[in-house]
Amino acid sequence: MYKVKVYVTLRESVLDPQGVAVKSALHTMNYKEVEDVRIGKYLELVVAETEQVDRRVKEMCEKLLANTVIEDYRYEVEEVVPS
């Protein structure tokens, strides 16, 4: 069994209005040291044993989890020992 951690973020070239709003709010709260904020998604998947875990996770990301036109993704796979 595998735990897959998927991180999805907007591409650098894509404006992030939600990030701009959070940055503004942080500045209002006197956190002036914050220079930029980018908002993304974090997902955890538990995947059954498969010889093709990387290929399958990549497919999932490209077909559903990320909009590859405007988002980038990366993932980490770790083997989990069932308890």
DSSP file (Angstrom, degrees, kcal/mol; ACC not computed):
  #  RESIDUE AA STRUCTURE BP1 BP2  ACC     N-H-->O    O-->H-N    N-H-->O    O-->H-N    TCO  KAPPA ALPHA  PHI   PSI    X-CA   Y-CA   Z-CA
    1    1 A M              0   0    0      0, 0.0    79,-3.0     0, 0.0     2,-0.4   0.000 360.0 360.0 360.0 146.4    0.0    0.0    0.0
    2    2 A Y  E     -AB  47  79A   0     45,-2.9    45,-2.9    77,-0.3     2,-0.5  -0.948 360.0-146.3-127.2 145.2    1.2    3.5   -0.8
    3    3 A K  E     -AB  46  78A   0     75,-3.0    75,-2.6    -2,-0.4     2,-0.5  -0.961  21.3-163.4-105.1 126.6    0.4    7.0    0.5
    4    4 A V  E     -AB  45  77A   0     41,-3.3    41,-2.8    -2,-0.5     2,-0.6  -0.949   6.3-159.1-114.5 124.4    0.7    9.6   -2.2
    5    5 A K  E     -AB  44  76A   0     71,-2.6    71,-2.1    -2,-0.5     2,-0.5  -0.914  12.6-165.8-103.5 119.1    0.9   13.3   -1.4
    6    6 A V  E     -AB  43  75A   0     37,-3.0    37,-2.5    -2,-0.6     2,-0.5  -0.909   6.4-167.0-111.8 129.2   -0.2   15.4   -4.3
    7    7 A Y  E     -AB  42  74A   0     67,-3.0    67,-1.9    -2,-0.5     2,-0.5  -0.970   5.3-172.7-116.3 123.3    0.6   19.2   -4.4
    8    8 A V  E     +AB  41  73A   0     33,-2.7    33,-2.7    -2,-0.5     2,-0.3  -0.970  10.4 169.7-119.6 126.9   -1.2   21.3   -7.1
    9    9 A T  E     -AB  40  72A   0     63,-2.4    63,-3.2    -2,-0.5    31,-0.2  -0.950  38.3-100.2-134.4 154.1   -0.3   24.9   -7.6
   10   10 A L  E     - B   0  71A   0     29,-0.7    61,-0.3    -2,-0.3     6,-0.1  -0.449  49.7-100.8 -66.6 144.7   -1.1   27.6  -10.2
   11   11 A R    >   -     0   0    0     59,-3.0     3,-2.0     1,-0.1    -1,-0.1  -0.329  31.2-113.1 -62.4 151.1    1.6   28.1  -12.8
   12   12 A E  T 3  S+     0   0    0      1,-0.3    -1,-0.1    -3,-0.1     4,-0.1   0.818 116.7  57.9 -56.5 -32.1    3.8   31.1  -12.1
   13   13 A S  T 3  S+     0   0    0      2,-0.1     2,-0.5    57,-0.0    -1,-0.3   0.542  90.6  88.1 -78.1  -5.8    2.4   32.8  -15.2
   14   14 A V  S <  S-     0   0    0     -3,-2.0     2,-0.1    56,-0.2    -4,-0.1  -0.824  82.8-119.8-100.4 128.4   -1.2   32.6  -13.9
   15   15 A L        -     0   0    0     -2,-0.5    -4,-0.1     1,-0.1    -2,-0.1  -0.384  19.7-152.8 -62.4 138.6   -2.6   35.4  -11.7
   16   16 A D     >  +     0   0    0      1,-0.2     4,-2.2    21,-0.1     5,-0.2  -0.780  18.3 174.9-117.5  84.7   -3.6   34.2   -8.3
   17   17 A P  H  > S+     0   0    0      0, 0.0     4,-2.1     0, 0.0    -1,-0.2   0.836  82.2  54.0 -62.0 -32.8   -6.4   36.5   -7.0
   18   18 A Q  H  > S+     0   0    0      2,-0.2     4,-2.2     1,-0.2     5,-0.2   0.909 109.0  48.7 -66.6 -41.1   -7.0   34.4   -4.0
   19   19 A G  H  > S+     0   0    0      2,-0.2     4,-2.5     1,-0.2    -1,-0.2   0.890 109.6  52.4 -63.3 -40.0   -3.3   34.6   -3.1
   20   20 A V  H  X S+     0   0    0     -4,-2.2     4,-2.3     2,-0.2    -2,-0.2   0.904 109.4  49.8 -62.2 -41.8   -3.4   38.4   -3.6
   21   21 A A  H  X S+     0   0    0     -4,-2.1     4,-2.3     2,-0.2    -2,-0.2   0.902 111.7  47.6 -65.0 -41.7   -6.4   38.7   -1.2
   22   22 A V  H  X S+     0   0    0     -4,-2.2     4,-2.6     2,-0.2    -2,-0.2   0.911 111.1  51.3 -66.6 -41.6   -4.6   36.6    1.4
   23   23 A K  H  X S+     0   0    0     -4,-2.5     4,-2.4     2,-0.2    -2,-0.2   0.928 110.6  49.2 -60.0 -44.8   -1.4   38.7    1.1
   24   24 A S  H  X S+     0   0    0     -4,-2.3     4,-2.3     1,-0.2    -2,-0.2   0.913 111.0  49.6 -61.1 -43.9   -3.4   41.8    1.5
   25   25 A A  H  X S+     0   0    0     -4,-2.3     4,-1.7     1,-0.2    -1,-0.2   0.901 110.1  50.8 -63.0 -41.1   -5.2   40.5    4.6
   26   26 A L  H  <>S+     0   0    0     -4,-2.6     5,-2.8     2,-0.2    -1,-0.2   0.901 110.0  49.8 -64.0 -40.4   -1.8   39.5    6.1
   27   27 A H  H ><5S+     0   0    0     -4,-2.4     3,-1.7     1,-0.2    -1,-0.2   0.900 108.0  53.7 -63.7 -39.8   -0.4   43.0    5.5
   28   28 A T  H 3<5S+     0   0    0     -4,-2.3    -1,-0.2     1,-0.3    -2,-0.2   0.845 105.6  54.0 -61.3 -33.5   -3.5   44.4    7.1
   29   29 A M  T 3<5S-     0   0    0     -4,-1.7    -1,-0.3    -5,-0.2    -2,-0.2   0.284 127.7-102.9 -84.9  11.0   -2.8   42.2   10.1
   30   30 A N  T < 5S+     0   0    0     -3,-1.7     2,-0.8     1,-0.1    -3,-0.2   0.733  82.4 132.4  75.0  27.0    0.8   43.7   10.2
   31   31 A Y    > < +     0   0    0     -5,-2.8     3,-1.5     1,-0.2    -1,-0.1  -0.565  20.9 157.0 -99.5  65.8    2.6   40.8    8.6
   32   32 A K  T 3   +     0   0    0     -2,-0.8    -1,-0.2     1,-0.3    -5,-0.1   0.665  56.4  74.8 -68.6 -18.3    4.4   43.1    6.2
   33   33 A E  T 3   +     0   0    0     -3,-0.2     2,-0.5     2,-0.0    -1,-0.3   0.656  69.6 102.8 -72.1 -13.5    7.3   40.7    5.6
   34   34 A V    <   +     0   0    0     -3,-1.5     3,-0.1     1,-0.2    -7,-0.0  -0.596  45.5 176.4 -73.2 118.3    5.1   38.5    3.4
   35   35 A E        +     0   0    0     -2,-0.5     2,-0.3     1,-0.3    -1,-0.2   0.749  61.4   3.1 -96.2 -28.2    6.1   39.3   -0.1
   36   36 A D        -     0   0    0      2,-0.0     2,-0.4   -13,-0.0    -1,-0.3  -0.989  54.4-160.6-158.0 149.9    3.9   36.9   -2.1
   37   37 A V        -     0   0    0     -2,-0.3     2,-0.4   -21,-0.1   -14,-0.1  -0.999   5.9-174.4-134.6 131.2    1.2   34.3   -1.5
   38   38 A R        -     0   0    0     -2,-0.4     2,-0.4   -19,-0.1    -2,-0.0  -0.997  16.2-145.4-123.6 131.0    0.2   31.5   -3.9
   39   39 A I        +     0   0    0     -2,-0.4   -29,-0.7   -23,-0.0     2,-0.2  -0.760  29.1 156.4 -97.5 140.3   -2.8   29.3   -3.1
   40   40 A G  E     -A    9   0A   0     -2,-0.4     2,-0.4   -31,-0.2   -31,-0.2  -0.731  36.0 -99.1-143.4-167.0   -2.8   25.6   -4.0
   41   41 A K  E     -A    8   0A   0    -33,-2.7   -33,-2.7    -2,-0.2     2,-0.4  -0.946  19.6-161.4-125.2 146.0   -4.3   22.2   -3.2
   42   42 A Y  E     +A    7   0A   0     -2,-0.4     2,-0.4   -35,-0.2   -35,-0.2  -0.998  14.4 179.3-126.4 129.3   -2.9   19.3   -1.2
   43   43 A L  E     -A    6   0A   0    -37,-2.5   -37,-3.0    -2,-0.4     2,-0.5  -0.969  16.2-154.5-129.3 145.1   -4.4   15.9   -1.5
   44   44 A E  E     -A    5   0A   0     -2,-0.4     2,-0.4   -39,-0.2   -39,-0.2  -0.985  14.0-172.9-117.6 128.5   -3.5   12.5    0.1
   45   45 A L  E     -A    4   0A   0    -41,-2.8   -41,-3.3    -2,-0.5     2,-0.6  -0.949  16.0-151.3-117.2 138.8   -4.3    9.3   -1.7
   46   46 A V  E     -A    3   0A   0     -2,-0.4     2,-0.4   -43,-0.2   -43,-0.2  -0.965  24.3-169.1-107.1 120.2   -4.0    5.8   -0.3
   47   47 A V  E     -A    2   0A   0    -45,-2.9   -45,-2.9    -2,-0.6     3,-0.1  -0.908  18.3-123.3-118.5 133.6   -3.3    3.5   -3.2
   48   48 A A        -     0   0    0     -2,-0.4    -1,-0.0   -47,-0.2     0, 0.0  -0.223  53.4 -67.9 -66.3 162.3   -3.3   -0.3   -3.2
   49   49 A E        +     0   0    0      2,-0.0     2,-0.3   -48,-0.0    -1,-0.2  -0.258  67.6 155.8 -52.5 129.8   -0.3   -2.2   -4.3
   50   50 A T    >   -     0   0    0     -3,-0.1     3,-0.8     1,-0.0    -3,-0.0  -0.959  47.0-136.7-156.1 143.7    0.4   -1.7   -8.0
   51   51 A E  T 3  S+     0   0    0     -2,-0.3     3,-0.2     1,-0.2    -2,-0.0   0.675 106.1  51.2 -72.7 -16.0    3.5   -2.0  -10.1
   52   52 A Q  T 3>  +     0   0    0      1,-0.2     4,-2.8     2,-0.1     5,-0.2  -0.164  64.3 134.9-115.9  38.1    2.5    1.1  -11.9
   53   53 A V  H <> S+     0   0    0     -3,-0.8     4,-2.6     1,-0.2     5,-0.2   0.895  74.6  49.3 -58.9 -42.9    1.9    3.5   -9.1
   54   54 A D  H  > S+     0   0    0     -3,-0.2     4,-2.4     1,-0.2    -1,-0.2   0.937 113.7  45.3 -62.4 -46.1    3.8    6.4  -10.7
   55   55 A R  H  > S+     0   0    0      1,-0.2     4,-2.1     2,-0.2    -2,-0.2   0.912 114.7  48.5 -63.6 -42.0    2.1    6.0  -14.0
   56   56 A R  H  X S+     0   0    0     -4,-2.8     4,-2.3     2,-0.2    -2,-0.2   0.903 112.0  47.8 -67.3 -41.6   -1.4    5.7  -12.4
   57   57 A V  H  X S+     0   0    0     -4,-2.6     4,-2.5    -5,-0.2    -1,-0.2   0.909 110.3  52.5 -66.4 -40.8   -0.9    8.8  -10.1
   58   58 A K  H  X S+     0   0    0     -4,-2.4     4,-2.5    -5,-0.2    -2,-0.2   0.920 109.5  49.9 -59.5 -43.5    0.3   10.8  -13.1
   59   59 A E  H  X S+     0   0    0     -4,-2.1     4,-2.3     2,-0.2     5,-0.3   0.925 109.9  50.7 -59.0 -46.0   -2.8    9.8  -15.0
   60   60 A M  H  X>S+     0   0    0     -4,-2.3     4,-2.3     1,-0.2     5,-2.1   0.913 112.0  47.4 -59.8 -43.6   -5.0   10.8  -12.1
   61   61 A C  I  <>S+     0   0    0     -4,-2.5     5,-2.3     3,-0.2    -1,-0.2   0.927 115.5  43.8 -64.0 -45.4   -3.4   14.2  -11.8
   62   62 A E  I  <5S+     0   0    0     -4,-2.5     6,-0.3    -5,-0.2    -1,-0.2   0.785 120.7  39.8 -74.3 -26.9   -3.6   14.9  -15.5
   63   63 A K  I  <5S-     0   0    0     -4,-2.3    -2,-0.2    -5,-0.2    -1,-0.2   0.770 138.5 -11.9 -92.6 -27.4   -7.2   13.7  -15.9
   64   64 A L  I  <5S+     0   0    0     -4,-2.3    -3,-0.2    -5,-0.3    -2,-0.1   0.633 119.4  60.0-140.0 -47.5   -8.8   15.0  -12.7
   65   65 A L  I   <S+     0   0    0     -5,-2.1     2,-0.4     1,-0.1    -4,-0.2   0.777 108.3  31.8 -74.6 -27.1   -6.7   16.4   -9.9
   66   66 A A      < -     0   0    0     -5,-2.3     2,-1.1    -6,-0.3    -1,-0.1  -0.973  68.5-134.2-130.8 144.5   -5.0   19.2  -11.7
   67   67 A N    >>  -     0   0    0     -2,-0.4     4,-2.6     1,-0.1     3,-1.4  -0.828  25.2-162.8 -91.1  97.2   -6.0   21.5  -14.6
   68   68 A T  T 34 S+     0   0    0     -2,-1.1    -1,-0.1    -6,-0.3     5,-0.1   0.559  80.0  68.5 -67.9  -7.4   -2.8   21.1  -16.5
   69   69 A V  T 34 S+     0   0    0      1,-0.1    -1,-0.3     3,-0.0     3,-0.0   0.886 124.5   8.2 -73.1 -39.1   -3.5   24.2  -18.6
   70   70 A I  T <4 S+     0   0    0     -3,-1.4   -59,-3.0   -60,-0.0     2,-0.4   0.471 122.2  67.1-121.0  -5.8   -3.1   26.5  -15.6
   71   71 A E  E  <  -B   10   0A   0     -4,-2.6     2,-0.3   -61,-0.3   -61,-0.2  -0.899  56.1-154.1-123.9 148.9   -1.7   24.3  -12.8
   72   72 A D  E     -B    9   0A   0    -63,-3.2   -63,-2.4    -2,-0.4     2,-0.3  -0.785  17.6-166.2-106.0 158.7    1.4   22.4  -12.1
   73   73 A Y  E     +B    8   0A   0     -2,-0.3     2,-0.3   -65,-0.2   -65,-0.2  -0.985  13.2 179.4-142.9 156.4    1.5   19.3   -9.9
   74   74 A R  E     -B    7   0A   0    -67,-1.9   -67,-3.0    -2,-0.3     2,-0.3  -0.964  11.1-164.9-146.0 159.7    4.1   17.2   -8.1
   75   75 A Y  E     -B    6   0A   0     -2,-0.3     2,-0.4   -69,-0.2   -69,-0.2  -0.986  12.8-147.2-147.9 157.7    3.6   14.2   -5.9
   76   76 A E  E     -B    5   0A   0    -71,-2.1   -71,-2.6    -2,-0.3     2,-0.5  -0.982  12.9-155.5-124.8 136.8    5.5   12.0   -3.4
   77   77 A V  E     +B    4   0A   0     -2,-0.4     2,-0.4   -73,-0.2   -73,-0.2  -0.951  13.7 177.5-114.8 128.1    5.0    8.3   -3.0
   78   78 A E  E     -B    3   0A   0    -75,-2.6   -75,-3.0    -2,-0.5     2,-0.3  -0.994  29.9-120.3-129.9 140.3    5.7    6.5    0.2
   79   79 A E  E     -B    2   0A   0     -2,-0.4     2,-0.4   -77,-0.2   -77,-0.3  -0.570  28.1-155.8 -76.9 136.6    5.2    2.9    1.0
   80   80 A V        -     0   0    0    -79,-3.0    -1,-0.0    -2,-0.3    -2,-0.0  -0.942   9.3-142.0-117.3 133.4    2.9    2.3    4.0
   81   81 A V        -     0   0    0     -2,-0.4   -79,-0.0     2,-0.0    -2,-0.0  -0.850  28.8-122.2 -92.9 118.9    2.9   -0.8    6.1
   82   82 A P              0   0    0      0, 0.0    -1,-0.0     0, 0.0     0, 0.0  -0.306 360.0 360.0 -60.5 141.0   -0.7   -1.7    7.1
   83   83 A S              0   0    0      0, 0.0    -2,-0.0     0, 0.0     0, 0.0   0.434 360.0 360.0 -99.3 360.0   -1.3   -1.8   10.8
